[in-house]
């Protein structure tokens, strides 16, 4: 059986230390107690636990997915709980959080690199801490001190798990149409009534409690999204001593059975259907987070972090698929050289065939490029939070705003393409269960929808981010890219200079096309091809990311750096030119899909 490698530690070290210089963060007060040695220790331990506790049941949890028992509880294989217990005992739930909350104040980049290792080993099991950490961060940012003590601290100890409850059966991504309501009570709590759908981690027996963050509307509030509030709605209420109290009126209505991520329960939940009524009153007990009617604003704190995180999940799955197909290609003997004259010539390992090398190089460029983008955005979070002045904080904020939809969607699309190529490299074995690559593809297909589809991310990028504050976010991105282009041309290396000029030409076109799209164009036409815009700008950004990696590799010898240069060359020659036709289409303000009559289908 294959070794099933996950993520290259050598690549992580290159990105974190040689490119991003994460060790320099230790010069800032927040990270002063750390060193490269402490960061390495976290990554070492992550690799150890991921290999021993997460990877062994990756296929088992897919073939033995959770199921609902007659009493409404959820049963799953015991290895999931054992892995999460090891994760909690090692302090990983709290790693990136402040010391006052029991954390060790790891840089976001190191924490997300650690999570990528776990995700690559077992995406389903790692989904529970991923959601819990995002939930805890949202409550810390917007909740009260009492809410942090009661709900967050147990989550960061790994005793409580968390979820985010946005979608409803009839609303989906259209949050303005949610029907869940929150009735205020005399004691300051609320009673929650409604249904939520597609809630990952929504019910299980893995933790003492589950802390749901629920979007709901208070009767009499503003219409649409302006009337949405955010509530903590636990599976069990907790008394003043912090002990588990009554079962709350949150009921598992059913499990959704997905094509991937099968070990992460995906649930339909009913709030306030009367099966459990704490204190004898109807409805699920809920606690308002922050101010009323600001729920969507608060939830976006969680969603934006989760979007970069989803991009890294997609990256991890694409990366491990690449490494597993690379290992297979080195070992599998099949075919002979096209120049062979003798039919009895020795067979070649399939990596010796040019087309297989093309597929491997494509995967490498997608996976390693995506990992670099995700860690770059994570590093921006750390540098924004510890920036020495407001101007630098603002610059980074704008850069993160425009990069977030790309960091979510580009890896979700192109690391799935990497998984597709991994299956192709495996040939007939690729679509059997003998190898992991078919499951990796199924798991990764969900990330194109998680935390907002491509269409939603495209609308966010083109409809909000690049035009926000009179184009300030787009300017922040173009200024940052142009600085890299100047650095590349100053070195005097011909391939780097040529690549920089090719990126510059497309960057100029993106700016011009963006202006054309919004120059008096009606919104329906301007946004009709927002997904195409997202993909084109994403390819431009990844070209820049690969140029940055080439700059970090410049003048260094060895197979690793030659591999970086080869992947850069692939992206430059095979991928960057793809956006020319897309930019032509966008500049034409094409109306095909706007004018199309649905009856023509």
C-alpha positions in Angstrom: 0.0 0.0 0.0 1.2 3.6 -0.7 2.7 5.8 2.1 0.1 8.5 1.4 2.3 11.6 2.1 0.5 14.7 3.0 2.3 18.1 2.8 6.0 18.7 2.1 7.6 20.0 5.3 10.5 21.3 3.2 8.0 23.5 1.3 6.4 24.7 4.5 9.8 25.7 5.8 10.6 27.5 2.6 7.4 29.4 2.6 7.4 30.3 6.3 11.0 31.1 6.8 12.8 31.8 3.5 9.9 33.7 1.9 7.6 35.1 4.5 10.3 35.4 7.2 7.8 34.4 9.9 10.6 34.2 12.4 10.9 38.0 12.2 7.5 38.2 13.9 9.2 37.2 17.2 10.6 40.7 17.3 7.1 42.0 17.9 5.7 42.0 21.4 2.8 39.6 20.7 5.2 36.9 19.6 8.2 37.7 21.7 8.0 34.5 23.7 8.4 32.4 20.5 11.3 31.5 18.2 11.7 29.5 15.1 12.4 26.5 17.4 9.0 26.8 19.0 7.3 27.1 15.6 9.2 24.0 14.4 8.1 22.2 17.6 4.5 22.9 16.8 4.8 21.7 13.2 6.8 18.6 14.3 4.1 17.7 16.8 1.4 18.3 14.2 3.1 15.9 11.8 3.4 13.3 14.6 -0.2 13.4 15.7 -1.6 13.7 12.2 0.3 10.6 11.1 -0.5 8.6 14.2 -4.1 9.6 15.0 -5.7 11.3 12.0 -4.3 9.6 8.8 -5.0 5.9 9.8 -8.8 6.3 9.8 -9.1 8.6 6.7 -10.6 5.9 4.5 -12.5 4.2 7.4 -14.5 7.3 8.3 -15.5 7.6 4.6 -16.8 4.1 4.3 -18.3 4.1 7.9 -19.8 7.6 8.0 -21.8 8.8 11.0 -25.4 7.7 11.3 -28.4 8.8 13.4 -29.7 6.3 16.0 -33.4 5.9 16.8 -32.9 8.1 20.0 -31.7 11.0 17.9 -28.0 10.6 18.8 -25.2 10.2 16.4 -22.9 7.2 16.2 -19.5 7.3 14.5 -16.3 5.3 14.6 -14.3 5.7 17.8 -11.1 6.8 16.1 -12.5 10.2 15.4 -12.9 10.9 19.1 -9.5 9.5 19.9 -7.8 11.7 17.4 -9.6 14.8 18.6 -8.7 14.0 22.2 -5.1 13.9 21.2 -5.5 17.2 19.4 -7.0 18.8 22.5 -4.5 17.3 24.9 -1.7 18.9 22.8 -3.2 22.3 23.1 -3.9 22.8 19.4 -7.5 24.1 19.9 -6.1 27.2 21.7 -2.7 27.5 19.8 -3.3 30.9 18.0 -5.4 32.5 20.8 -4.3 34.9 23.4 -2.6 33.7 26.5 -5.4 35.1 28.6 -7.7 32.5 27.0 -5.3 29.6 27.5 -3.5 30.0 24.1 0.1 30.4 23.3 -0.3 33.3 20.7 1.0 31.4 17.7 1.2 33.4 14.5 -1.8 32.7 12.3 0.5 31.5 9.6 2.1 28.8 11.8 -1.3 27.8 13.2 -2.8 27.4 9.7 0.2 25.5 8.5 -0.4 23.2 11.4 -4.0 22.8 10.5 -3.1 22.1 6.9 -1.0 19.2 8.0 -4.0 17.8 9.9 -6.4 18.5 7.1 -4.2 16.7 4.5 -4.1 13.7 6.8 -7.9 13.6 7.5 -10.1 16.4 6.3 -13.3 15.1 8.0 -11.8 14.8 11.5 -10.0 18.1 11.3 -13.2 19.8 10.4 -14.4 19.8 14.0 -11.5 21.9 15.5 -11.6 24.1 12.4 -15.2 25.2 13.0 -14.7 25.4 16.8 -11.7 27.8 16.5 -13.6 30.0 14.0 -16.6 30.1 16.4 -14.4 30.9 19.4 -12.7 33.8 17.5 -16.1 35.3 16.6 -17.3 35.3 20.2 -14.0 36.7 21.5 -14.3 39.5 18.9 -17.9 40.5 19.5 -19.2 38.7 22.7 -19.2 39.7 26.3 -16.6 38.7 29.0 -19.2 36.4 30.5 -19.8 34.7 27.2 -16.1 34.2 26.6 -15.8 32.6 30.1 -18.8 30.4 29.7 -18.5 29.3 26.1 -15.1 30.1 24.6 -12.8 28.8 27.3 -14.3 25.3 27.2 -14.0 25.3 23.4 -10.3 26.2 23.6 -9.8 23.3 26.0 -11.5 21.0 23.5 -14.4 20.2 25.9 -17.0 22.1 23.8 -17.2 22.2 20.0 -18.6 25.0 17.9 -20.6 25.5 14.7 -21.9 28.3 12.5 -25.6 28.2 11.6 -26.5 30.4 8.7 -28.3 28.6 5.9 -31.9 27.4 6.0 -33.7 24.9 3.8 -35.6 27.5 1.8 -33.0 30.3 2.0 -29.6 28.8 1.2 -27.0 31.5 0.7 -29.8 34.2 0.5 -29.5 35.2 4.2 -31.9 38.1 3.7 -34.6 35.5 3.5 -33.9 33.6 6.7 -37.0 32.9 8.8 -35.4 31.8 12.1 -36.7 34.2 14.8 -35.5 35.2 18.3 -38.2 36.1 20.9 -36.8 38.3 23.7 -37.4 37.1 27.3 -37.7 39.1 30.5 -34.5 37.6 31.8 -32.5 39.0 28.9 -32.3 35.7 27.0 -34.1 34.9 23.8 -36.1 31.9 22.6 -35.0 30.7 19.2 -37.5 29.1 16.7 -36.5 27.9 13.2 -34.7 25.4 11.0 -31.1 25.4 9.8 -29.6 23.3 7.1 -26.1 22.1 6.0 -24.7 22.7 9.5 -21.3 21.0 9.7 -20.6 19.5 13.1 -24.2 20.3 14.1 -24.6 17.2 16.3 -22.4 14.4 17.6 -21.3 12.9 20.9 -17.6 13.9 20.6 -17.7 16.8 23.1 -19.5 17.7 26.3 -21.4 20.4 24.5 -21.9 22.1 21.1 -22.0 25.9 20.9 -24.1 27.0 17.9 -23.7 30.5 16.5 -27.1 31.1 15.0 -28.3 33.9 12.7 -31.9 34.9 13.5 -34.3 37.9 13.3 -35.8 39.6 16.3 -39.5 40.4 15.6 -40.0 44.1 14.8 -36.4 44.6 13.5 -35.4 46.0 10.1 -36.2 44.0 7.0 -33.6 41.9 5.1 -30.0 41.5 6.2 -30.2 44.6 8.4 -32.5 42.8 10.7 -30.3 39.8 11.4 -28.8 39.2 14.8 -26.3 36.7 16.1 -27.0 34.3 19.0 -25.2 31.7 21.0 -27.5 28.7 21.2 -25.9 25.7 23.0 -26.9 22.1 22.8 -27.0 22.1 26.6 -27.4 25.2 28.8 -24.7 25.8 31.3 -25.3 27.0 34.9 -23.4 29.8 36.7 -20.8 27.4 37.9 -20.0 26.4 34.3 -21.5 23.0 34.6 -23.7 21.3 32.0 -27.3 22.0 32.8 -30.5 21.2 30.8 -30.8 19.9 27.3 -31.7 22.8 25.1 -34.4 22.7 22.5 -32.0 22.1 19.6 -32.8 18.9 17.8 -31.1 16.9 15.1 -33.7 16.6 12.3 -31.4 14.5 10.1 -28.0 13.9 8.6 -27.1 15.0 5.1 -25.1 12.4 3.2 -22.5 14.0 1.1 -20.1 12.9 -1.6 -17.1 13.8 0.6 -16.2 15.1 4.1 -18.3 12.1 5.2 -16.8 11.9 8.7 -17.9 15.5 9.5 -21.6 15.3 10.5 -23.6 17.6 8.2 -27.0 18.3 9.8 -30.5 19.7 9.6 -31.3 21.2 12.9 -34.6 22.3 14.4 -34.6 25.0 17.0 -37.6 25.3 19.3 -39.7 22.5 18.0 -40.9 21.6 21.6 -39.0 18.3 22.1 -36.9 19.9 24.8 -38.2 23.0 26.6 -35.7 24.3 29.2 -37.5 25.7 32.2 -40.8 24.6 30.7 -40.8 27.4 28.2 -41.1 26.8 24.4 -38.1 27.6 22.2 -34.3 27.1 22.4 -32.5 29.3 24.8 -30.3 31.8 23.0 -27.9 34.6 24.1 -27.5 37.7 22.0 -23.9 38.3 20.8 -23.1 42.0 20.8 -25.8 44.4 19.6 -29.1 43.5 18.0 -29.3 43.6 14.2 -25.6 43.4 13.7 -25.4 39.7 13.3 -24.4 39.5 9.7 -21.5 42.0 10.3 -20.4 39.8 13.3 -20.7 36.6 11.3 -18.6 37.9 8.5 -15.7 38.0 11.0 -16.1 34.3 11.3 -16.8 33.8 7.6 -13.8 35.8 6.3 -11.4 33.8 8.5 -13.2 30.6 7.4 -12.9 31.5 3.7 -9.2 31.7 3.9 -9.3 28.5 5.9 -11.5 26.8 3.3 -8.9 27.8 0.6 -6.2 26.1 2.7 -8.4 23.0 3.2 -8.7 22.8 -0.6 -5.0 23.3 -0.8 -4.2 20.5 1.6 -6.3 18.1 -0.3 -4.8 19.1 -3.6 -1.3 19.0 -2.1 -1.6 15.5 -0.7 -3.1 14.3 -3.9 -0.2 15.7 -5.8 2.4 14.0 -3.5 0.6 10.7 -3.7 0.4 10.8 -7.5 4.1 11.8 -7.6 5.0 8.8 -5.4 2.9 6.5 -7.6 4.4 7.9 -10.8 7.9 7.1 -9.5 7.1 3.5 -8.7 4.6 2.5 -11.5 6.3 0.9 -14.5 4.4 1.2 -17.7 5.3 1.9 -21.4 8.5 2.5 -23.1 10.3 5.6 -24.5 8.7 6.9 -27.7 12.2 6.6 -29.3 12.6 2.9 -28.3 13.2 0.7 -31.3 13.0 -2.7 -29.5 9.5 -3.8 -28.3 11.4 -5.7 -25.5 13.0 -2.5 -24.2 12.8 -2.0 -20.4 9.6 -0.4 -19.2 9.8 3.1 -17.8 8.5 4.5 -14.6 5.5 6.6 -15.8 7.2 9.8 -14.5 9.6 9.4 -17.4 6.7 10.1 -19.9 6.5 13.8 -20.8 2.7 14.0 -20.5 2.8 12.5 -17.0 5.4 15.1 -16.0 3.1 17.8 -17.4 0.3 16.6 -15.2 2.6 16.4 -12.1 4.0 19.9 -12.8 0.5 21.3 -13.2 -0.5 19.8 -9.8 2.7 21.2 -8.2 2.0 24.7 -9.5 -1.6 24.6 -8.3 -0.9 23.1 -4.9 2.3 24.9 -4.0 1.0 28.2 -5.3 -2.2 27.8 -3.3 -0.3 27.0 -0.2 1.8 30.1 -0.7 -1.2 32.3 -1.2 -3.0 30.9 1.9 0.0 31.4 4.1 0.7 34.9 2.7 -2.9 35.9 3.7 -2.4 34.3 7.1 0.9 36.2 7.5 -1.0 39.5 6.6 -3.3 38.8 9.5 -0.4 38.6 11.9 1.3 41.7 10.5 -1.9 43.7 10.5 -2.7 42.8 14.1 0.9 43.8 15.2 1.5 46.7 12.7 3.5 49.6 14.2 1.2 52.3 12.8 -2.4 52.8 11.5 -1.3 53.5 7.9 0.3 50.0 7.7 -2.7 48.4 9.3 -5.0 50.1 6.8 -2.8 49.0 3.8 -2.9 45.4 5.0 -6.6 45.5 5.7 -7.3 46.6 2.1 -5.0 44.0 0.8 -6.8 41.2 2.8 -10.2 42.5 1.7 -9.4 42.0 -2.0 -7.4 38.8 -1.6 -9.9 36.9 0.6 -12.4 35.9 -2.2 -9.4 34.8 -4.3 -7.8 32.9 -1.4 -11.0 31.0 -1.0 -12.1 30.3 -4.5 -8.9 29.9 -6.5 -7.6 26.9 -4.5 -11.1 25.4 -4.4 -11.2 25.3 -8.2 -7.6 24.6 -9.1 -6.6 22.2 -6.3 -9.7 20.2 -7.3 -8.2 20.3 -10.8 -5.0 18.9 -9.2 -7.0 16.1 -7.7 -8.5 15.3 -11.1 -5.0 15.1 -12.5 -3.9 12.9 -9.6 -6.6 10.4 -10.6 -5.4 10.6 -14.2 -1.8 9.9 -13.2 -3.0 6.8 -11.3 -4.8 5.6 -14.5 -7.3 2.8 -13.8 -6.3 2.5 -10.2 -7.1 6.2 -9.7 -10.9 5.7 -9.6 -10.7 2.6 -7.4 -10.7 2.7 -3.6 -7.3 1.0 -3.5 -5.8 4.5 -3.5 -6.8 7.7 -1.8 -7.0 10.0 -4.8 -10.7 9.3 -5.7 -11.7 10.1 -2.1 -9.5 13.2 -2.1 -11.4 14.4 -5.2 -14.8 13.8 -3.6 -13.7 15.5 -0.4 -12.3 18.5 -2.3 -15.4 19.0 -4.5 -17.3 20.4 -1.5 -14.9 23.3 -1.1 -16.2 25.0 -4.2 -19.4 25.5 -2.3 -18.3 25.8 1.3 -18.4 29.4 2.7 -19.9 30.8 -0.5 -19.8 29.5 -4.1 -17.6 30.9 -6.9 -20.5 33.0 -7.9 -20.8 34.6 -4.5 -17.0 35.1 -4.3 -17.0 36.7 -7.8 -19.8 39.1 -6.9 -17.9 40.0 -3.7 -14.6 40.6 -5.6 -16.0 42.5 -8.6 -19.1 44.0 -6.9 -17.6 45.1 -3.6 -13.9 44.6 -3.1 -12.3 46.2 -6.2 -14.5 49.2 -6.1 -14.7 49.7 -2.3 -13.5 53.1 -1.1 -13.0 54.4 -4.6 -10.9 51.5 -5.6 -8.5 51.6 -2.6 -8.4 47.8 -2.2 -7.5 47.3 -5.9 -4.9 50.0 -5.6 -3.4 48.3 -2.6 -3.1 45.0 -4.5 -1.7 46.6 -7.7 0.9 48.6 -5.7 2.0 45.5 -3.9 2.4 43.5 -7.1 4.2 46.3 -8.8 6.8 46.4 -6.0 7.5 42.7 -6.7 7.8 43.4 -10.4 10.3 46.2 -9.8 12.3 43.9 -7.6 12.3 41.2 -10.2 13.5 43.5 -13.0 16.2 45.0 -10.8 18.0 41.7 -10.5 18.9 41.6 -14.1 17.9 37.9 -14.7 16.3 37.6 -18.1 13.6 34.9 -17.3 12.5 36.9 -14.2 12.4 40.2 -16.1 10.4 38.6 -18.9 7.9 37.0 -16.4 7.6 40.4 -14.6 6.8 42.2 -17.8 4.2 39.6 -18.7 2.5 40.0 -15.4 2.7 43.8 -15.7 0.9 43.7 -19.0 -1.9 41.6 -17.6 -2.1 43.7 -14.4 -2.5 46.9 -16.5 -5.3 45.1 -18.5 -7.1 44.1 -15.3 -7.2 47.7 -14.1 -8.4 48.9 -17.5 -11.0 46.1 -17.7 -12.3 46.8 -14.2 -12.8 50.5 -15.2 -14.6 49.5 -18.4 -16.9 47.1 -16.5 -18.0 49.9 -14.1 -17.9 52.8 -16.5 -21.6 53.5 -16.6 -22.5 49.8 -17.1 -25.7 48.6 -15.5 -25.1 46.3 -12.5 -26.7 43.2 -14.2 -24.3 43.4 -17.1 -21.3 44.4 -15.0 -21.7 41.4 -12.7 -22.9 38.9 -15.2 -19.4 37.4 -15.7 -18.2 38.0 -12.1 -17.0 34.4 -11.9 -14.9 34.9 -15.0 -13.4 38.0 -13.5 -12.6 36.1 -10.2 -10.8 33.4 -12.2 -8.8 35.9 -14.3 -7.7 38.0 -11.4 -7.0 34.8 -9.4 -4.6 33.6 -12.1 -2.9 37.0 -12.2 -2.5 36.9 -8.4 -1.1 33.3 -8.5 1.4 34.4 -11.2 2.6 37.1 -8.8 2.8 34.5 -6.0 5.0 32.3 -8.2 7.2 35.2 -9.1 7.6 35.9 -5.4 8.6 32.3 -4.8 11.1 32.6 -7.6 12.6 35.7 -6.0 12.9 33.8 -2.8 14.7 31.0 -4.6 16.9 33.1 -6.8 20.6 32.2 -6.7 20.0 29.1 -4.6 21.0 25.6 -5.7 19.5 22.2 -5.3 16.6 20.1 -6.6 14.1 21.8 -4.4 14.8 25.3 -5.8 15.0 23.9 -9.4 11.5 22.5 -8.7 10.3 25.9 -7.7 11.7 27.4 -10.9 10.1 24.7 -13.0 6.7 25.3 -11.4 7.1 29.0 -12.0 7.9 28.3 -15.7 4.9 26.1 -16.0 2.6 28.7 -14.6 4.1 31.4 -16.7 3.8 29.4 -20.0 0.7 27.3 -19.5 -1.5 29.3 -17.1 -1.0 33.0 -17.2 -1.9 33.3 -21.0 -5.3 31.8 -20.2 -6.5 35.1 -18.8 -6.1 37.0 -22.1 -9.3 35.5 -23.6 -11.1 36.0 -20.3 -10.2 39.7 -20.2 -11.3 40.1 -23.8 -14.7 38.7 -22.9 -15.0 40.9 -19.8 -14.0 44.0 -21.7 -16.7 43.3 -24.3 -19.5 43.6 -21.7 -21.0 40.4 -23.1 -24.7 40.2 -22.6 -25.3 36.5 -23.5 -26.3 35.3 -20.1 -28.2 38.5 -19.3 -30.4 38.4 -22.4 -30.8 34.7 -22.5 -34.5 33.6 -22.1 -34.8 30.7 -19.7 -37.3 29.0 -22.0 -34.5 28.5 -24.5 -33.0 25.8 -22.3 
